[in-house]
Amino acid sequence: MGRVNRSKGSLLGLVTALGALSLLLILPFLQFVLGAVLVAFVLYPLQRRLETVVPSRVAAFALLGLAVVGFLAPLVAIFATIADEAWRIFGSFEADAVPVSELEARIAAATGREVDLGGTIATSGQDIARALFERSPAALGTITHFVIGVALALFLVYYLLKDGADLVAWLHRTVPLPASIRRDLASELDGMIWAVLYGHVFVALVQGLIAGLGLFVVGIPNAAFWTAVMIVLAMVPLVGAIPVWGGAVVSLLVAGRPTFALGLFVYSAVVVGLTDDYLRPLAVDRYARLNPAVILVGVLGGAYAFGVMGLFFGPIVLGGLKATLTVVSENWHELETADR
């Protein structure tokens, strides 16, 4: 018996060491790996359907293209809007718009001291250029890391979709639990993840888009950018899109457009509010039954622990813990029997 226990201990030690080393390999690209897992999980039901009519490679490649377009197109649109606005503001300043010599004369008349604003501006420009040059290697490294991470995420999505069935089968064979408990655990986790994704991500997407439509109608500048901000804020319980559309209402009042401000307020409070009041409880309360406080802790804690992807994975981790504890409590007697 002792020899068997030593053998098991050796194997467990080897597994632990290799697991720790594997974690070190994953950590530099953790954000991209988590993103790939999330995208593959969402697209996997479509993969299974497409595999009935086309080879798995073709289905995975088609869904990968769909994921790239669905993610990059909105991202490119948002950055294009921001860049266009920045260029418009920059272009509005003409070369002679700032009368440097006149300013120098006024400062000299007021203070009795001559100043060289032109030289100061030139020196500042040189300092900025020098700082940018010194930081360019770090910026290049960041860009390179991002490009490699995106390429890694695309490969992972493709192979997770293509070989997803084999991975699931391997997990079922490897997890040392009775078959019935494995099925219960997989079912609970699958339902919990979908409920959190639907009630946490999908509802935030719908809420942000509906609120963004209101901003676009009343003529708020950079409506696409603020729509993206509201989608992210809508993932945070008790906060939602209110800071953005509320600020838009105030800005309309300050700009002397009370009719548009009142219209945006009524639209946002009623229509946008309905999406949160009816869609979110449909998934979170009925299926996942997660308290909003749990979602809030998951979002904030996940953001600190995992970065941007923690906004999605934080609630999933807490929901997965709840589902696992439910399965364990319901099958504890069977687990004790299996160990004998």
N, C-alpha and C positions, 0 to 999 in steps of 0.2 A: 504493500500500500504506500509506503514511504517513497519507493522508487517511482511509482506512478505519480505521486504528488509532486516530486521533484521534476519529473518530465513536464507535467502541466505548468509548473512554475517557470521552467525554462522557456517553454513556448509562450506563456503570457508575457514574460520579460522581453522576449524577442519582438512580440507583437507591439508591446508598449514602446520599445525603442524605435522600431520602424515607423510606428504611428507618429511619434514625436518628430522624427526626421521628415516625414511626409508633410506634417503641419508646417514645419519651417520652410519647405519648398512652396507651400500654397500661400502662406501669409503675405509675401510681397504682392501677390495678385488676388488677394482675398475678395476685393470688391468685384472684380471681373468674374471670378469663379462663382460667387453668389448670384450675380446677375445672370450668368449663363444657366445655372441650375433653375432659377426662377422662370426664365423665359422658356426653357425646355419643358418644365412642368406644365406651364400654361398651354403650350402647343402640342403636348404629347397626345391628348385625345384626338386632335386633328391628324396627327401622324398615324395613329391606329386606323383611322377611317381611310386615309389615302393609301395605306399599304394594301387595302383590299382591291385596289384598281391599278396601282403602279408599284414598281419595286421600292423597297425601303430607302435606297440611296436617293432615288428621284424625289420621293416624298420629303425626305429630310432636307434636301437641297432647296426645294421649292419653299418649304416653311422657313428655312434660314433666310431666303430672299425676302419673304414676307416680314420677318422680324426686323431685318435691316431697314427696309422701307418704312415700316411702322414706327421704328424708333428714331431713325436718322432724319426722316422728312420733317417731323415736328421740331426736332432739335435744330436742324438747319434753318427752318423758317424763323424760329425765335432768335437765333444768333444773327440772321440776316436783318431782322427788324431792328435789333439793337445796333448793329453796325451801320445800318442806313440812317438811324436817328443820330448816332454819334457823328457820322460824316456830314449830315445836314447841319448840325450845330457848328461843327468845325468849319464848314464851308461858308457859314454866315458871317464869319469874321474875315474881313478883308485885310490886306497887308498894311494899308494905311489907316485902318480903323482906330488904332491906338496912337494918338499924337504924342510920341515920346518926348520930343523937344518942348512941346507946350507944357507937358506935365513937369518936366525938369525946371522950366522957367517959373511955374507957379510955386513949386516946392522951394526954389531959391528965394522967391519974393516973400514967402510966408515964414521961412526959417532963417534966412540969411546965409544959408549954406548951399553950395553947389553940389549936385548929385549927378551921377552918371548912370541913368537907368538903362541905357542901351548896353553899356558894358556889364552891368549887373545881370541883365537878362542873358547876354551872351555867355557870361561865366556860368550862370545857372544851367543853361543849355548844355555846356560842356560837362558840367558835373553830372547831369542826368544821363548824358550819353556814356560817360565813363562808368557810371553805376550799372547801366544796362549792359555794357560790354563785359563788366566783371561778373555779372549774374547770368550771362548768356550760356555758359556751360551747364549751370543748374537748370535753366529753362530748357535747354536741349535735352538734358537727361529726363526731365519730366515729360516732355513730348514723346521721347523714345519709349519711356515706360508706358505711357498711355497707348501708343500705337501697338506695342507688343501685347499689352493687356487686352485691347480690343480684338486683335487677331486671335489670341488665346481663347477669348470668350466665344468667338464665332466658331472655332474648331470644336470647342466643348459643346455648344448648342447642337452642331451638326451630329456629332457622335453620340450625344445623349439621346437625340431623337432616333437616330439610325439603330443604335444598339440598346435602346431603352428597355425592350422586353428582356434581353439577356441580362441586363443589370438587375432588373426586378427579380428575375428568377434566381440569380446568384444570391441576392440578399435573402430571399426566402430559404434557400438551402443553407446559408451561412449563419443566420441568426439562431442561437441555441434556445429556441422556444417551441413548445408544441404547435402543431399546425393550426389548430383552432384559434389559439391566442395570436399567432402571427396574422391570421386573417382578420381578427377583430381589431388588432392594433393598426394594421394597414388601412382598414376601412375607417377607423376613427381619425387617424392622422390625415388621410386623404380628404375626408369631409371637413375637418377643421381647417386645413390649409385653404381649401376652396372657399369656405365661408369667410375666412379672414381676408382673402384676396378680393372676394366680391364685396363684402361689407366695408373693407378698408381702402382698397385701391380703386375698384370700379366705381363705387359711389363718389369717391373724391374726384375721379376723372369726369364723371357726369356733372357733378356739382360745379367744378371749375369751368367746364365748357359752357354750361348754362349761364353762369355768372359772367363769363367773358363775353357772351353774346350781348348781354345788357350793356357792358362797357363799350362794345363796338357800336351799338345802336345810338348811344348818346354822344358818341364822338370822343371818347377818352383816348388820348395819345398812347401809342404802344400797347394797344389792347391785347395783342398776341402775347407779349411778354408778361403782362399782368395776369393773363389767363393761366400761363404756366405757373406763376407764383401762387395763384389761388388753388391750383390742383395740388401743389405740395402742402399748402396750409390746410386744405380740406382733409388731409390725412390725420391731422392733429385734433382729437376730440376737444370740444368746448371752445375751440378757436375758429376753425373753418376759414371760409373766405371773407368773413366779416371785416377784418382789418383793411383789405384791399377795396372792396366795394363801398365800405363805410368811408374810407378816405376819398374815394371818387365822388361820393355824394357831397362831402364837405368842399372838395375842390370846385364842384359845379356851383355850389352856393356862393363861394368866394368869387367865382368868375361871373356872378350875376345871371345865372341860369337856373332859377328856382324851380321852374316847371320840369326841366330835365332831371334836376336833383330829386324832386318828389317822385317822378316816374321811376327813376332807378332805385330809389329806396323801396317803393312798394313792390316793384318787380323782384328785387333781391330778397326782401323779407318774406314774400309770399311764395314765389315760384322756386327760388333757390332753397328756401327753407323747407319746402315740401320734399325735395329730394333727400334731405338729411332725415326728415321725420318719418318717411315711409320706406325708402330704399334701404337705409342702413339697418334698421331693426329687423327687416325681412331676413337678412343674412346673419347678422351678429346675434340678435336676440333669439331668433327662432331656431337657427341651426347651430351656431357656435356657442351661443349663450355666454358671451364674454362681456363682462362689465366694462363700460367706457373707461373706468380708471385703469383697468388692465391694459386696454389698448393704448392709453396715454403713457403708461410706464413702458410699454413695449416700444412705442415710437421714440420717446426721448432716450430711454436706455439703449435701444438698438442703434440710434444715431451716434451715441458716444462710443459704443462698443464696436460697431461695424462700419461706421461712416454713413454715406448716403444710402447704401443698401440696407442699413439697419432700419430705415423707415418702413421697409417691407418685412424684413426678417425678424425684427423685434417682436411684433405681435404674433408672428407665426411660431416663434420659439415658445412664448408663453402659452399659446393655444395648444401647441404640441405637448407641452408638459401636462396641461390639464387633460388632454385626451389620453396620454400614457398613464397618468394616475387613475383615470377612470377604468381603463382596461385592467390595470394591476389589481385594483380593489375588487373588481367583478370576477377575477380569475385567480385570486390568491390561493384558494384551496386547491385548485388544479395544479398550480405551480408547485405547491408543497408535495402533492402526490407524485408529480413527475420527478422530483429530486430524490425520491426514495428508491 
